Amino acid sequence: MHRSRSGRIRVAAAQYFVRPVRTFEQFAEQVEAVVEVVAGYRCRLLVLPEYFTMQLLTLHDIRLPIAELVRQVAGHRDRFVELMRDLARQYGLYIVAGTIPAMDDGDDRVFNDAYFFSPSGDFDVQGKLHMTRFEREEWHVSPRNRLKVFETDFGRLAIAICYDVEFPELVRAAAHEGAHLLAVPSNTDDRKGFLRVRYCAHARTIENQLYVIHSPTVGTLPRVADMTLNYGQAAILTPSDYPFARDGILAEGVLNQEDIVIGELDMHAIEESRTFGTVLPLNDSHHTRELIRDLDVVPL
């Protein structure tokens, strides 16, 4: 079994306020301000939200159809990657850099990709695996098809982008591969959507005995289709057992306000809970697989 190499780490979830920008440099200044604060609190890991890069829509003609605007934001990908790589290096952080629309060379499809940067500037990508209806039907965004678990110097981490956290099989698979942390970048426009993500994120902590760092967008992009409203509350969530936070919430932000949520995680507590916890849902899930294979439908 993989063992984390560091005991306690400090992590941050950005409750990121999207606002119109006039230049890419203005966007970069806002992002760096968040990174600088997090580094000042000696955090090792920062998680930014899904589609926080949609601020860059406001550099274009917002009267265009949203599917076209999404593809124009994808045109900023290389510049965005360079920005985040430089910030990770400069501030010595691991950064789950939210998501940005992305297009591969020779492929006219657009994807929703989360770039994960190490303090050295190295990075890899976790694409979103399940599209919401608005992404599929209105934005014409396509799903990726590969789940990854990332090795860091404090343990293994997986990324479930917003809607993906509503599919427990994904996170269970990552936990069986030794993931002790789950980053959940999200973008939701109302309370119902936010709570779907939040409740499922909390369930994943209990089912898999891991930490969840949930980072949503807040704020508004006036007159921009599908981005006018953002509803969110960042949180750092824990399993529900004696070594962890009383309500399974280590820290959370003030609803719908610009904020950064910071907490300290005991990585060894995850390992111990998976062996000595009050209940052992991750370990006991091996029996669940057997039960599912032998599922019966019984007429009455």
C-alpha positions in Angstrom: 0.0 0.0 0.0 1.2 3.5 -0.8 2.1 5.5 2.2 2.1 9.3 2.3 5.6 10.8 3.0 4.6 13.8 5.0 2.5 14.0 8.2 0.7 17.4 8.3 0.2 19.7 5.4 -1.7 23.0 5.0 -4.0 23.3 2.1 -6.3 26.0 0.6 -9.5 26.1 -1.4 -10.2 29.3 -3.3 -13.7 30.7 -3.2 -12.8 32.6 -6.3 -14.8 35.7 -7.3 -15.3 36.0 -11.1 -15.5 39.5 -12.4 -15.1 41.1 -15.8 -11.5 41.8 -16.9 -10.2 44.1 -19.6 -6.8 42.4 -20.2 -5.2 39.0 -19.6 -2.8 40.8 -17.3 -5.7 41.9 -15.0 -6.8 38.3 -14.8 -3.2 37.2 -14.0 -3.0 39.8 -11.2 -6.1 38.5 -9.5 -4.9 34.9 -9.7 -1.5 35.8 -8.4 -3.0 37.7 -5.5 -4.8 34.5 -4.4 -1.6 32.4 -4.8 0.4 35.0 -2.9 -2.0 34.9 0.1 -2.0 31.1 0.1 1.8 30.9 0.0 1.9 33.4 2.9 0.0 31.0 5.0 2.6 28.3 4.2 0.2 26.1 2.3 1.5 23.3 0.2 -1.6 22.9 -2.1 -4.1 25.3 -3.6 -7.2 24.3 -5.4 -8.9 26.8 -7.8 -12.4 26.4 -9.3 -13.8 24.9 -12.4 -14.2 27.5 -15.2 -12.8 30.3 -13.2 -10.9 31.1 -16.4 -14.2 32.1 -18.0 -13.4 35.6 -16.8 -11.5 35.7 -20.1 -14.8 35.6 -21.9 -15.0 39.3 -21.2 -11.9 39.9 -23.4 -14.1 39.0 -26.4 -17.5 40.0 -27.8 -19.9 38.7 -25.2 -22.8 38.9 -27.7 -21.4 35.9 -29.5 -23.0 32.5 -29.0 -21.6 30.8 -25.8 -20.2 27.8 -27.7 -18.1 30.2 -29.8 -17.0 32.1 -26.7 -15.9 28.9 -25.0 -13.6 28.2 -27.9 -12.2 31.6 -27.8 -11.3 31.1 -24.2 -9.5 27.9 -25.2 -7.3 30.1 -27.3 -5.8 31.4 -24.1 -4.8 28.0 -22.8 -1.0 28.2 -23.6 -0.7 31.6 -21.9 -2.7 30.4 -18.9 -0.5 27.3 -18.5 2.6 29.5 -18.6 1.1 31.8 -16.0 0.2 28.9 -13.6 3.5 27.2 -14.1 5.4 30.3 -13.2 3.3 30.9 -10.1 3.7 27.3 -8.9 7.5 27.7 -9.3 7.7 31.2 -7.8 5.7 30.4 -4.7 6.7 26.7 -4.3 3.1 25.4 -4.4 1.2 22.5 -5.8 -1.7 24.1 -7.7 -4.9 22.4 -9.0 -5.5 25.3 -11.5 -9.2 25.0 -11.8 -10.2 24.3 -15.3 -10.0 25.9 -18.7 -11.6 25.0 -22.1 -8.9 23.2 -24.1 -8.6 22.0 -27.7 -6.0 19.4 -28.8 -4.0 19.9 -32.0 -5.8 18.5 -35.0 -9.0 18.1 -33.0 -12.0 20.5 -33.4 -13.5 19.3 -30.1 -13.2 21.3 -26.9 -12.6 19.7 -23.5 -12.8 21.0 -19.9 -9.3 20.3 -18.5 -7.8 20.7 -15.0 -4.1 21.4 -15.0 -2.2 20.2 -11.9 1.2 21.9 -11.3 4.0 20.9 -9.0 6.4 23.4 -7.3 8.9 22.5 -10.0 6.6 23.7 -12.7 5.9 20.2 -14.0 2.3 19.5 -14.7 -0.3 17.0 -16.0 -4.0 17.2 -16.9 -7.2 15.7 -15.6 -10.0 16.2 -18.0 -13.6 16.3 -17.0 -15.2 12.9 -17.6 -18.9 13.6 -17.5 -20.6 16.6 -19.1 -23.6 18.4 -17.6 -26.4 19.0 -20.0 -25.5 22.7 -20.5 -21.9 21.7 -21.3 -23.0 19.0 -23.8 -26.0 20.7 -25.3 -25.2 24.4 -25.3 -21.4 24.7 -24.9 -20.6 21.6 -27.0 -17.9 20.5 -24.7 -16.7 16.8 -25.0 -15.7 14.5 -22.2 -12.3 13.1 -21.6 -12.0 9.3 -21.0 -9.2 8.8 -18.5 -9.1 9.0 -14.7 -5.7 9.8 -13.1 -4.1 9.6 -9.7 -1.3 12.1 -9.1 1.8 11.3 -7.0 3.0 14.2 -4.8 5.5 14.5 -2.0 2.6 14.4 0.6 0.7 11.5 -0.9 -1.6 10.7 -3.8 -4.3 13.0 -5.1 -7.2 12.7 -7.5 -9.3 15.4 -9.2 -13.1 15.1 -9.7 -14.3 18.1 -11.7 -17.7 19.3 -10.4 -20.3 16.8 -11.9 -17.7 14.1 -11.8 -17.9 13.9 -8.0 -21.5 12.7 -8.4 -20.2 9.4 -9.7 -18.9 7.5 -6.7 -17.3 4.7 -8.8 -14.6 7.2 -10.0 -13.5 8.3 -6.5 -13.7 4.8 -5.2 -11.3 3.7 -7.9 -8.9 6.5 -7.1 -9.0 5.7 -3.4 -8.2 2.0 -4.1 -5.1 3.4 -5.9 -4.0 5.1 -2.7 -5.5 8.6 -3.2 -5.8 10.3 0.2 -6.9 13.7 -1.2 -9.6 14.6 -3.6 -9.7 18.1 -5.3 -13.1 19.2 -6.4 -13.1 22.3 -8.6 -16.7 23.4 -9.3 -18.8 26.0 -11.0 -22.5 26.2 -10.2 -25.0 28.9 -10.7 -27.6 28.2 -8.0 -28.1 26.6 -4.6 -29.5 23.3 -6.0 -26.5 22.8 -8.2 -24.0 23.7 -5.5 -25.6 21.4 -3.0 -25.5 18.5 -5.4 -21.7 18.9 -5.6 -21.3 19.6 -1.9 -23.4 16.7 -0.6 -21.7 14.3 -3.0 -18.3 15.6 -2.1 -19.1 15.0 1.6 -20.3 11.5 0.8 -17.1 10.7 -1.0 -15.1 11.5 2.1 -17.1 9.0 4.2 -17.2 6.2 1.6 -13.5 6.4 0.8 -11.9 7.8 4.0 -10.1 10.7 2.3 -10.0 14.5 2.4 -11.9 16.6 0.0 -10.9 20.2 -1.0 -13.9 21.8 -2.7 -13.3 25.1 -4.6 -16.2 26.9 -6.3 -16.7 30.1 -8.2 -18.7 33.0 -6.8 -19.4 36.5 -8.2 -20.8 37.4 -11.5 -20.1 38.1 -15.1 -22.9 40.5 -16.1 -24.6 39.9 -19.5 -22.5 36.8 -20.2 -24.8 33.9 -21.1 -24.6 30.9 -18.6 -22.0 32.8 -16.4 -24.2 35.6 -15.0 -24.6 33.9 -11.6 -22.2 31.8 -9.5 -23.2 30.2 -6.2 -20.7 28.6 -4.0 -19.0 28.0 -0.6 -15.5 26.5 -0.5 -14.8 23.8 2.0 -12.3 21.3 3.3 -14.1 18.1 4.2 -13.0 15.2 6.3 -14.2 11.6 7.0 -16.7 11.3 9.9 -14.7 9.6 12.6 -12.9 10.5 15.9 -9.6 11.9 14.5 -11.3 14.4 12.2 -13.5 17.5 12.3 -16.7 17.2 14.5 -19.1 17.6 11.6 -16.8 16.4 8.8 -16.1 20.1 7.9 -12.6 21.2 8.7 -13.2 24.7 7.3 -15.6 26.5 5.0 -16.0 29.9 3.5 -18.7 32.6 3.9 -21.4 31.7 1.3 -21.1 33.6 -2.0 -18.3 36.0 -0.9 -14.8 36.2 -2.1 -12.7 34.0 0.3 -9.9 31.6 0.7 -10.4 28.6 3.0 -7.3 27.2 4.7 -6.9 24.1 6.8 -4.2 21.7 8.1 -4.5 18.0 7.2 -3.0 15.1 9.1 -2.2 12.7 6.3 -1.3 9.9 8.7 -4.8 10.1 10.1 -6.2 8.9 6.8 -3.9 5.9 6.7 -4.8 5.0 10.3 -8.6 5.5 9.7 -8.4 3.1 6.8 -7.0 0.4 9.1 -8.3 1.2 12.6 -11.4 3.4 12.0 -14.8 2.9 13.7 -16.0 1.6 10.3 -13.9 0.6 7.3 -16.0 1.5 4.2 -13.0 1.5 1.8 -11.7 -1.8 2.8 -15.1 -3.4 3.1 -16.0 -2.2 -0.4 -14.2 -5.3 -1.7 -17.2 -7.3 -0.4 -19.5 -4.9 -2.2 -18.0 -5.8 -5.5 -18.8 -9.4 -4.9 -22.4 -8.5 -4.0 -22.8 -6.5 -7.1 -21.6 -9.3 -9.3 -24.1 -11.6 -7.8 -27.0 -9.2 -7.9 -30.4 -10.8 -8.2 -33.7 -9.4 -9.4 -36.4 -11.3 -7.4 -40.0 -11.3 -8.5 -42.7 -11.1 -5.8 
